[in-house]
């Protein structure tokens, strides 16, 4: 499968192919790579990575759900997307086995299905592929839990059938030496609903690229994200919502906090409303809270509208420091500086954390944020 042709592509994403050779090796001057420190990717972007690393996948499935380990030739793989950059194409050509999770038609999963991905060694690269299929009118929650040490690139597909409902929680809780480049692709049928939560906390460099495409009217996607960036970390989220059919909806809300020297957060939000997507209703928001000097935030919302017949379309981005007036107000009532700071960060990120529907994951994220704040308070 080579370079896609046919209907005109958006100027935001001009190329799609399953072939690695169809993509030039990134130099850092390209729009899609200009914020990513390529030297820290350990060769995932240029083919020099030794592909003998290991990431172990373990699945705890709800009783209504089927889980299979399949080979590369399984016809269900690659249905939801075509890779749009070189790393995604490299992951597609390099994985040996894939995990396929299927929720049968009209089934309602009685518990979350948890896919645990554990890295064993960051010195060599590993590649993976996961496909989650919800047949029409099915309902399920899937958790992707990443931990351990790894240099890892993968593609994740979510095929959400007509009238189906899928909630996904992706937790990047890697060890400090890990590099993770992931593309998460959702394709929604008629009247399908998709909700995703991306929580990025660990790793040296993590770059997550969620995307949504619609196959029928009435599709509804909500993409939420929470990230906490420490000194030296690079956490990057690059979103694409492609409205190509009428009367679909999307909402994006990502929030991050940064602290200490060389903490770097990148958020790119691309929304395309094609000429045939009349009645689209979309809004995207990114907010960043800067806790110390020495950090860097790059936040770029992009909205490309090719029709005048939309129900609503907008975006916003804001990055700033803790509000001195808020801190003063709290301290004037006997609250210490550290606790006042903690309360502000809790409130800022907590609005999205509370949306996570799996209590165990919600508690883990809350504890991780508290631990980040404890480390900073102890180091003051």
C-alpha positions as CSV (number, residue, x, y, z in Angstrom):
1,X,0.0,0.0,0.0
2,X,1.6,3.2,-1.2
3,X,0.8,6.9,-1.2
4,X,-2.8,7.7,-1.1
5,X,-4.4,9.6,-4.0
6,X,-8.0,10.6,-4.8
7,X,-9.8,13.3,-3.0
8,X,-7.8,16.4,-2.3
9,X,-6.0,16.3,1.0
10,X,-6.0,19.2,3.5
11,X,-3.0,21.5,3.6
12,X,-2.6,20.5,7.2
13,X,-1.9,16.9,6.4
14,X,-0.7,16.5,2.8
15,X,0.6,12.9,2.7
16,X,-0.5,9.5,3.8
17,X,1.1,6.1,3.1
18,X,1.9,2.7,4.5
19,X,5.3,2.8,2.9
20,X,8.3,4.2,4.9
21,X,10.1,5.2,1.8
22,X,7.3,7.6,0.8
23,X,8.3,9.8,3.7
24,X,11.6,11.8,3.8
25,X,13.7,11.4,6.9
26,X,12.7,14.4,9.1
27,X,15.3,17.1,9.6
28,X,13.4,19.2,12.1
29,X,12.6,21.9,9.6
30,X,9.3,20.4,8.7
31,X,6.2,21.8,10.3
32,X,5.2,18.4,11.8
33,X,8.6,17.9,13.3
34,X,9.9,21.4,14.2
35,X,9.1,21.1,17.9
36,X,10.4,17.6,18.4
37,X,14.0,17.0,19.5
38,X,14.9,14.5,16.8
39,X,18.2,13.5,18.4
40,X,16.3,12.1,21.4
41,X,14.1,9.8,19.3
42,X,16.9,7.2,19.2
43,X,16.5,6.5,15.5
44,X,12.8,5.9,15.5
45,X,12.5,8.5,12.8
46,X,15.3,7.6,10.4
47,X,15.5,3.8,10.5
48,X,18.7,3.5,12.5
49,X,17.0,2.1,15.6
50,X,17.9,-1.5,16.5
51,X,14.6,-3.2,16.4
52,X,15.2,-5.9,19.0
53,X,13.6,-4.2,22.0
54,X,10.7,-5.7,23.9
55,X,7.4,-4.3,25.1
56,X,5.1,-6.9,26.6
57,X,1.3,-6.7,26.1
58,X,-1.0,-8.2,28.7
59,X,-4.8,-7.9,28.4
60,X,-7.4,-8.1,31.2
61,X,-10.6,-8.2,29.2
62,X,-14.3,-7.8,30.2
63,X,-16.2,-11.1,29.9
64,X,-18.1,-9.8,26.9
65,X,-15.0,-8.9,25.0
66,X,-12.8,-11.1,22.7
67,X,-9.0,-10.6,22.6
68,X,-6.7,-12.1,20.0
69,X,-3.0,-12.0,19.1
70,X,-2.7,-12.0,15.3
71,X,-0.1,-11.8,12.6
72,X,0.5,-8.9,10.2
73,X,-1.7,-10.4,7.5
74,X,-4.9,-10.1,9.5
75,X,-7.5,-8.3,7.3
76,X,-8.8,-6.3,10.3
77,X,-5.6,-4.4,10.7
78,X,-5.1,-1.0,9.0
79,X,-8.9,-0.3,8.6
80,X,-9.0,2.9,10.6
81,X,-6.1,4.9,9.2
82,X,-3.2,5.4,6.8
83,X,0.1,6.6,8.4
84,X,0.7,10.3,8.0
85,X,4.4,10.4,9.0
86,X,7.5,8.3,8.8
87,X,7.5,6.9,12.4
88,X,3.9,5.7,12.0
89,X,4.8,4.0,8.7
90,X,7.9,2.5,10.3
91,X,5.7,1.1,13.2
92,X,3.3,-0.3,10.6
93,X,6.0,-2.1,8.7
94,X,7.9,-3.3,11.7
95,X,5.5,-4.9,14.2
96,X,5.4,-8.7,14.3
97,X,2.1,-9.3,16.1
98,X,-0.9,-7.2,16.9
99,X,-3.5,-7.3,19.6
100,X,-7.1,-7.2,18.4
101,X,-9.9,-6.4,20.9
102,X,-13.5,-7.0,19.6
103,X,-16.8,-6.0,21.3
104,X,-19.6,-7.9,19.6
105,X,-22.7,-6.2,18.1
106,X,-25.0,-4.7,20.8
107,X,-22.8,-6.0,23.7
108,X,-22.3,-3.8,26.7
109,X,-19.0,-4.5,28.4
110,X,-19.6,-5.0,32.2
111,X,-16.0,-3.8,33.1
112,X,-13.1,-1.9,31.5
113,X,-10.8,-3.9,29.3
114,X,-7.2,-3.1,30.4
115,X,-4.3,-3.4,28.0
116,X,-1.0,-3.2,29.9
117,X,2.1,-2.5,27.8
118,X,5.3,-2.9,29.8
119,X,8.7,-2.0,28.4
120,X,11.7,-4.1,29.5
121,X,14.7,-2.2,28.0
122,X,15.1,1.3,26.5
123,X,18.3,0.5,24.7
124,X,16.7,-1.0,21.6
125,X,13.5,-0.1,19.7
126,X,10.2,-2.0,19.8
127,X,7.2,-1.6,17.5
128,X,3.5,-2.4,18.3
129,X,0.0,-2.4,16.9
130,X,-3.4,-2.6,18.7
131,X,-6.8,-2.6,17.1
132,X,-10.0,-2.1,19.0
133,X,-13.3,-2.9,17.2
134,X,-16.7,-2.1,18.4
135,X,-19.4,-3.6,16.3
136,X,-22.6,-1.6,15.8
137,X,-24.4,-0.5,19.0
138,X,-21.7,-2.0,21.3
139,X,-20.4,-0.2,24.4
140,X,-17.0,-0.5,26.1
141,X,-14.2,1.2,28.0
142,X,-10.6,0.4,27.1
143,X,-7.5,1.4,29.2
144,X,-4.1,1.5,27.7
145,X,-1.5,1.5,30.5
146,X,2.1,2.1,29.5
147,X,4.9,1.6,32.0
148,X,8.5,0.4,32.3
149,X,11.5,1.4,30.2
150,X,11.2,1.4,26.4
151,X,12.0,3.0,23.1
152,X,8.6,2.3,21.5
153,X,6.6,3.3,18.4
154,X,3.1,2.0,17.8
155,X,-0.2,2.5,16.0
156,X,-3.5,2.1,17.8
157,X,-6.8,1.8,15.9
158,X,-10.3,2.3,17.2
159,X,-13.0,1.2,14.8
160,X,-16.3,2.4,16.3
161,X,-19.4,1.0,14.5
162,X,-22.7,2.7,13.9
163,X,-24.4,3.7,17.1
164,X,-21.5,2.3,19.2
165,X,-20.0,4.0,22.3
166,X,-16.2,3.7,23.1
167,X,-14.3,5.4,26.0
168,X,-10.5,5.1,25.9
169,X,-8.0,6.1,28.6
170,X,-4.4,6.1,27.6
171,X,-1.9,6.5,30.5
172,X,1.7,7.2,29.7
173,X,3.4,6.4,33.0
174,X,6.8,5.4,31.6
175,X,10.1,5.3,33.4
176,X,12.3,8.4,33.1
177,X,14.5,6.8,30.3
178,X,11.6,6.0,27.9
179,X,10.8,7.3,24.4
180,X,7.3,6.7,23.1
181,X,5.9,7.8,19.7
182,X,2.3,6.7,19.3
183,X,-0.5,7.3,16.7
184,X,-4.0,6.7,18.0
185,X,-6.6,6.7,15.2
186,X,-10.4,6.5,15.7
187,X,-12.9,6.0,12.9
188,X,-16.5,6.6,13.8
189,X,-19.6,5.2,12.1
190,X,-23.0,6.8,12.0
191,X,-24.2,8.2,15.4
192,X,-21.1,6.7,17.0
193,X,-19.6,8.3,20.2
194,X,-15.9,8.3,21.1
195,X,-14.3,9.7,24.2
196,X,-10.6,9.6,24.8
197,X,-8.4,10.7,27.8
198,X,-4.7,11.0,27.2
199,X,-2.7,11.3,30.5
200,X,1.0,11.8,30.0
201,X,3.2,11.9,33.1
202,X,6.4,9.8,32.6
203,X,9.1,9.3,30.0
204,X,12.0,11.3,28.6
205,X,10.2,12.0,25.3
206,X,6.6,11.2,24.6
207,X,4.8,12.2,21.4
208,X,1.1,11.1,21.1
209,X,-0.9,11.8,18.0
210,X,-4.6,11.1,18.4
211,X,-6.8,11.5,15.3
212,X,-10.5,11.2,14.5
213,X,-12.3,10.6,11.2
214,X,-16.0,10.2,10.6
215,X,-17.7,7.6,8.3
216,X,-21.3,8.8,8.8
217,X,-23.3,11.7,10.1
218,X,-24.1,12.0,13.8
219,X,-20.6,11.1,15.0
220,X,-19.5,12.6,18.3
221,X,-15.9,12.8,19.6
222,X,-14.5,14.3,22.8
223,X,-10.8,14.3,23.3
224,X,-9.4,15.2,26.7
225,X,-5.8,15.4,27.9
226,X,-3.8,16.0,31.1
227,X,0.0,16.2,31.3
228,X,2.5,17.2,33.9
229,X,6.0,18.0,32.5
230,X,9.1,18.0,34.7
231,X,12.6,19.3,34.1
232,X,14.1,17.9,30.9
233,X,11.0,16.1,29.8
234,X,9.5,16.6,26.4
235,X,5.7,15.8,26.2
236,X,4.0,16.4,22.9
237,X,0.4,15.9,21.8
238,X,-0.6,16.4,18.2
239,X,-4.3,16.1,17.4
240,X,-6.2,15.9,14.2
241,X,-10.0,15.9,13.9
242,X,-11.1,15.4,10.2
243,X,-14.7,16.4,9.6
244,X,-15.5,14.9,6.2
245,X,-19.2,14.1,6.6
246,X,-22.2,16.3,7.6
247,X,-23.6,16.9,11.1
248,X,-20.8,15.6,13.3
249,X,-19.5,17.1,16.6
250,X,-16.0,17.3,18.2
251,X,-14.7,18.8,21.4
252,X,-11.0,19.0,22.5
253,X,-9.7,20.1,25.9
254,X,-6.1,19.5,26.9
255,X,-4.5,20.9,30.0
256,X,-0.9,20.8,31.3
257,X,1.3,21.9,34.1
258,X,5.1,22.5,33.7
259,X,7.9,22.8,36.3
260,X,11.7,23.1,36.4
261,X,14.4,23.7,33.9
262,X,13.8,22.6,30.3
263,X,10.4,21.1,30.8
264,X,8.8,21.3,27.3
265,X,5.2,20.9,26.4
266,X,3.9,20.9,22.8
267,X,0.3,20.8,21.8
268,X,-0.8,21.0,18.2
269,X,-4.6,20.9,17.5
270,X,-5.6,20.5,13.9
271,X,-9.3,20.5,12.9
272,X,-10.4,20.2,9.3
273,X,-13.9,20.9,8.2
274,X,-14.2,19.7,4.6
275,X,-16.5,21.1,2.0
276,X,-19.0,18.2,2.4
277,X,-19.1,18.5,6.2
278,X,-22.0,20.9,6.6
279,X,-23.5,21.2,10.0
280,X,-20.2,20.5,11.8
281,X,-19.9,21.6,15.5
282,X,-16.4,21.8,16.8
283,X,-14.3,23.5,19.4
284,X,-10.8,22.9,20.7
285,X,-9.0,24.3,23.8
286,X,-5.5,24.0,25.2
287,X,-4.4,25.6,28.5
288,X,-1.0,25.4,30.2
289,X,0.0,26.4,33.7
290,X,3.7,27.4,34.1
291,X,4.8,26.8,37.7
292,X,8.5,27.8,37.5
293,X,11.0,29.6,35.3
294,X,13.0,27.7,32.7
295,X,10.0,25.9,31.0
296,X,8.8,26.1,27.4
297,X,5.3,25.8,26.0
298,X,4.4,25.6,22.3
299,X,0.6,25.6,21.7
300,X,-0.7,25.9,18.1
301,X,-4.4,25.5,17.3
302,X,-5.2,25.2,13.6
303,X,-8.7,25.3,12.1
304,X,-9.2,24.8,8.4
305,X,-12.8,25.5,7.2
306,X,-13.7,24.6,3.6
307,X,-17.5,25.2,3.9
308,X,-19.5,28.2,5.2
309,X,-22.3,26.0,6.5
310,X,-21.2,25.1,10.0
311,X,-23.1,24.9,13.3
312,X,-20.1,26.2,15.2
313,X,-16.3,26.3,15.0
314,X,-13.7,27.8,17.3
315,X,-10.5,27.3,19.2
316,X,-8.5,28.8,22.0
317,X,-5.1,28.5,23.6
318,X,-3.6,30.0,26.7
319,X,-0.4,29.6,28.7
320,X,0.5,31.5,31.9
321,X,1.9,31.5,35.4
322,X,0.1,31.0,38.6
323,X,-2.0,33.9,39.4
324,X,-0.4,36.0,42.2
325,X,-3.8,37.3,43.2
326,X,-5.2,33.8,43.7
327,X,-2.2,32.8,45.8
328,X,-2.3,36.0,47.8
329,X,-6.1,35.5,48.5
330,X,-5.4,31.9,49.8
331,X,-2.4,32.9,51.8
332,X,-4.3,35.8,53.4
333,X,-6.6,33.2,54.9
334,X,-3.8,31.3,56.6
335,X,-3.0,28.8,53.8
336,X,0.7,28.3,53.2
337,X,2.3,29.1,49.8
338,X,2.9,25.4,49.0
339,X,-0.7,24.4,49.8
340,X,-2.1,27.4,48.0
341,X,-0.1,26.4,44.9
342,X,-1.2,22.8,45.2
343,X,-4.9,23.9,45.4
344,X,-4.6,26.0,42.3
345,X,-3.0,23.1,40.3
346,X,-5.5,20.6,41.6
347,X,-8.4,22.8,40.5
348,X,-6.8,23.5,37.1
349,X,-6.1,19.8,36.2
350,X,-8.8,18.3,38.4
351,X,-11.7,19.4,36.1
352,X,-10.4,16.9,33.5
353,X,-9.2,14.3,35.9
354,X,-12.7,14.0,37.3
355,X,-14.0,13.1,33.9
356,X,-12.0,9.8,33.9
357,X,-14.7,7.2,34.4
358,X,-12.5,4.4,35.8
359,X,-12.0,5.0,39.5
360,X,-8.6,3.2,39.8
361,X,-7.1,5.2,36.9
362,X,-8.6,8.5,38.3
363,X,-7.0,7.8,41.7
364,X,-3.7,6.9,40.1
365,X,-3.6,10.1,38.1
366,X,-4.5,12.2,41.2
367,X,-1.8,10.5,43.2
368,X,0.8,11.1,40.5
369,X,-0.1,14.8,40.3
370,X,0.2,15.1,44.1
371,X,3.6,13.4,44.0
372,X,4.8,15.9,41.3
373,X,3.8,18.8,43.6
374,X,5.4,17.1,46.6
375,X,8.7,16.9,44.8
376,X,8.7,20.6,43.9
377,X,7.6,21.6,47.4
378,X,10.5,19.6,48.9
379,X,13.0,21.2,46.5
380,X,12.0,24.8,47.1
